[in-house]
Amino acid sequence: MNLRICFSKFGRLRFLGHLDVMRFFQRAITRGGVPVAYSAGFHPHMIMSFAQPLALSVTSDGEYFDIECGVDSVDPDDILARLRGAMCDGLDVRSVTILPEREPNTKKQTGMSQIAGAMYLLTSDAENGAKFAEAVRKLAEASSVLVEKEGKSGVRDVDIRKGIHALAILNEGGTLEYLSNDGMFDCPPDLTGGFGRERSAHAPERPCGSVTILAAVDAGSENNISVELLTEALRKCGELPDGRFLNAHRMELFGRREDHMVSLALMR
């Protein structure tokens, strides 16, 4: 039996690295008495797989990892309560769902292999709010934006514009003004209602004069558009400083189902 766990990362723990997060959950699983399965061999380890590492300083409400249980049946609500009892300030388990058993002779589908998209909230500082908004509008109107991306073969210029599926600005009244949207993302209503703030207690604060946007982009191993690449694209489109000028919050991770992106929690 396999479980998919969704969790939030926020506060000071946004500076906690991926390996430390993984170790924390390994200890939390042990403290909570979760019946996780272990690999065979001389150095057995928990059978768990994280969907996608989160960049340092980025907060999130849509982080996922899968575990394999060592028993045939579990109560997801019981596992949720056990894990929540082992959390600390800065990490919170949001949900636990049972993954369906895979058909014989079929490849195991983990969250990592299913990742195809991500949705971010980006909030500027007060000083650069107007410049940030103008850069976002130019990015939405652009047909091509080349940025430098480092890969296994070195640094190369890549066009990331086609991988940005939606851009929207949060208006003063709390509504979304979509600047571009190709309809690729199927978003649960609570994900965009109130621009994520009704769903999330951990989304970035909005200082007076700042601007917040929503960006839905490609993610995963094939075409991953990170916050760093988005930031560089915005700098190319506007007169923005080289230093840090925004806070980033990952709202959700998505998988691809036919020609749409759906929440990883709904992927089976």
C-alpha positions in Angstrom: 0.0 0.0 0.0 1.3 3.5 -1.0 0.4 6.8 0.6 0.8 10.4 -0.7 1.4 13.0 1.9 1.0 16.7 1.2 2.7 19.2 3.5 3.4 22.9 4.0 6.8 24.5 4.6 6.9 28.0 6.0 8.4 30.5 8.5 12.1 30.1 9.4 12.1 26.5 8.0 12.0 28.0 4.5 15.8 28.0 4.9 15.9 24.3 5.6 17.4 22.3 2.8 15.8 19.4 1.0 18.0 16.7 2.7 17.2 18.0 6.1 13.5 18.1 5.3 13.7 14.4 4.2 15.6 13.5 7.4 13.0 15.3 9.5 10.1 13.4 8.0 12.0 10.1 8.4 12.2 10.9 12.1 8.6 12.1 12.3 7.4 8.8 10.7 9.4 6.9 13.3 8.1 9.0 16.2 4.6 8.7 15.0 4.7 5.0 14.6 3.7 5.1 10.9 4.0 1.5 9.5 6.4 2.4 6.7 8.2 -0.3 4.6 12.0 -0.6 4.4 14.2 -1.7 1.6 16.1 -4.9 1.8 19.9 -5.3 2.1 22.6 -4.4 4.6 21.5 -0.8 4.9 17.7 -0.7 4.8 16.0 2.6 4.4 12.5 3.9 4.3 10.8 3.5 1.0 9.8 7.2 0.3 10.0 9.5 -2.7 9.7 13.3 -2.6 8.0 14.9 -5.6 10.3 17.9 -6.2 12.8 19.7 -3.9 11.9 23.2 -2.9 14.4 26.0 -3.4 15.8 27.6 -0.3 13.8 30.6 1.1 10.6 29.6 -0.9 7.6 28.8 1.2 5.0 26.3 0.1 1.6 24.7 0.7 1.9 22.1 -2.0 4.8 19.8 -1.2 4.4 16.0 -1.6 6.1 12.8 -0.9 5.0 9.1 -1.3 5.7 6.3 1.2 5.2 2.6 0.9 3.5 1.0 4.0 4.5 -2.3 5.5 0.9 -3.3 6.1 -2.0 -4.1 3.9 -4.5 -1.5 5.3 -4.2 1.8 7.1 -6.6 4.7 8.0 -5.4 7.9 6.3 -6.9 10.0 9.1 -5.0 8.1 11.7 -1.7 8.5 9.7 -2.5 12.2 9.4 -3.0 12.6 13.1 0.2 10.7 13.9 2.3 12.8 11.5 0.8 16.1 12.7 1.6 15.1 16.3 5.3 14.9 15.3 5.6 18.2 13.4 7.3 21.4 14.5 6.7 25.1 13.8 7.4 25.6 10.1 6.2 22.2 8.8 2.6 21.0 8.7 1.0 17.9 7.1 -2.1 18.9 5.1 -3.4 15.6 3.8 -2.8 11.9 3.5 -4.3 9.9 0.6 -4.1 6.3 -0.4 -2.7 5.6 -3.9 -4.3 2.9 -5.9 -2.5 -0.4 -6.4 -0.7 -0.5 -9.7 -1.4 -3.1 -12.3 1.0 -6.1 -12.5 4.0 -5.5 -14.8 3.4 -1.7 -14.9 5.9 0.9 -13.8 5.4 2.5 -10.4 4.2 6.1 -10.7 5.7 8.3 -8.0 5.0 11.9 -7.4 8.5 12.7 -8.8 7.7 11.0 -12.1 4.3 12.6 -12.4 5.4 16.3 -11.8 4.6 18.4 -14.9 3.6 21.9 -13.5 3.7 24.2 -10.5 1.8 27.3 -9.4 3.6 30.1 -7.6 2.7 33.4 -5.8 5.4 36.0 -6.3 5.2 39.2 -4.2 7.5 42.1 -4.8 9.0 44.4 -2.2 7.3 47.8 -1.8 10.1 49.7 -3.5 9.9 47.8 -6.8 6.1 47.2 -6.9 5.3 49.4 -10.0 8.4 48.1 -11.9 7.4 44.6 -11.1 3.9 45.0 -12.3 5.1 46.5 -15.6 7.7 43.7 -16.1 4.9 41.1 -15.5 2.7 42.7 -18.2 5.6 42.8 -20.7 6.4 39.1 -19.9 2.7 38.2 -20.5 2.8 40.0 -23.9 6.1 38.6 -25.0 6.2 35.7 -27.5 9.7 34.7 -26.5 12.0 35.3 -23.5 15.5 33.9 -23.6 17.2 33.2 -20.2 20.4 31.4 -19.3 19.8 27.9 -17.9 22.5 25.7 -16.5 22.3 22.0 -17.3 24.5 18.9 -17.5 26.0 20.2 -20.8 26.7 23.6 -19.5 25.0 27.0 -19.7 22.7 27.7 -22.6 20.0 30.1 -23.6 16.5 28.7 -23.4 13.1 30.3 -24.3 10.9 29.8 -21.2 7.9 31.8 -22.4 6.1 28.8 -23.9 6.4 27.1 -20.5 4.6 29.9 -18.7 0.9 28.9 -19.0 -0.8 31.6 -16.9 0.1 35.0 -15.4 -2.3 37.0 -13.3 -2.1 40.1 -11.0 -3.9 40.3 -7.7 -6.0 43.5 -7.7 -6.7 45.6 -4.6 -10.2 44.1 -4.3 -8.7 40.6 -4.1 -9.7 39.5 -7.6 -7.4 38.1 -10.3 -6.6 40.0 -13.5 -5.4 37.4 -15.9 -2.8 38.8 -18.3 -2.3 35.4 -20.1 -3.9 32.0 -19.7 -3.8 29.1 -22.1 -6.2 27.0 -20.0 -3.7 24.3 -19.4 -4.2 24.2 -15.6 -7.3 22.8 -14.0 -7.2 24.4 -10.5 -9.4 23.4 -7.6 -11.6 26.4 -6.6 -10.0 26.8 -3.2 -6.6 27.1 -4.9 -7.4 30.4 -6.6 -10.2 31.6 -4.4 -8.9 34.7 -2.6 -5.7 34.2 -4.6 -4.7 31.3 -2.4 -5.0 33.2 0.9 -8.2 31.5 2.0 -6.4 28.2 1.4 -3.0 29.1 2.8 -2.0 30.7 6.0 1.6 30.8 4.8 1.4 32.8 1.6 3.7 35.9 1.5 2.5 39.0 3.2 1.7 42.0 1.0 3.5 45.2 2.2 2.0 48.5 1.2 3.1 49.3 -2.3 4.0 45.7 -3.2 2.5 43.7 -6.1 1.5 40.0 -6.0 1.1 37.8 -9.1 0.2 34.2 -9.8 2.4 32.2 -12.2 1.5 28.7 -13.5 4.5 27.1 -15.2 6.0 23.9 -16.4 7.9 21.8 -13.8 9.5 18.5 -13.5 12.5 16.8 -15.2 11.8 17.7 -18.8 11.2 21.5 -18.6 11.5 22.9 -15.1 10.9 26.6 -14.8 12.1 27.6 -11.4 11.6 30.8 -9.4 15.1 31.8 -10.4 14.3 31.5 -14.1 11.0 33.4 -13.6 12.9 36.1 -11.8 15.5 36.4 -14.5 12.8 36.6 -17.2 11.1 39.4 -15.3 14.4 41.3 -15.1 14.8 41.0 -18.8 11.3 42.4 -19.3 11.6 45.3 -16.9 14.0 47.6 -15.0 14.3 45.5 -11.9 17.4 45.3 -9.6 19.9 42.4 -9.6 19.4 41.7 -5.9 16.4 40.0 -4.2 13.2 42.0 -4.8 10.4 39.4 -4.3 9.2 36.6 -2.0 8.1 33.3 -3.6 5.4 30.8 -2.4 4.6 27.5 -4.1 0.9 27.0 -4.0 0.7 23.6 -5.6 2.4 20.9 -7.7 0.6 19.4 -10.7 0.7 16.4 -12.9 -0.4 16.1 -16.6 -3.6 14.3 -17.4 -4.1 14.2 -21.2 -3.9 17.9 -22.2 -4.4 19.5 -18.8 -2.5 19.9 -15.5 -4.3 18.6 -12.4 -3.3 18.8 -8.7 -0.8 16.1 -7.7 -3.2 15.2 -4.9 -5.7 14.1 -7.6 -3.2 12.1 -9.7 -3.5 8.4 -9.3 
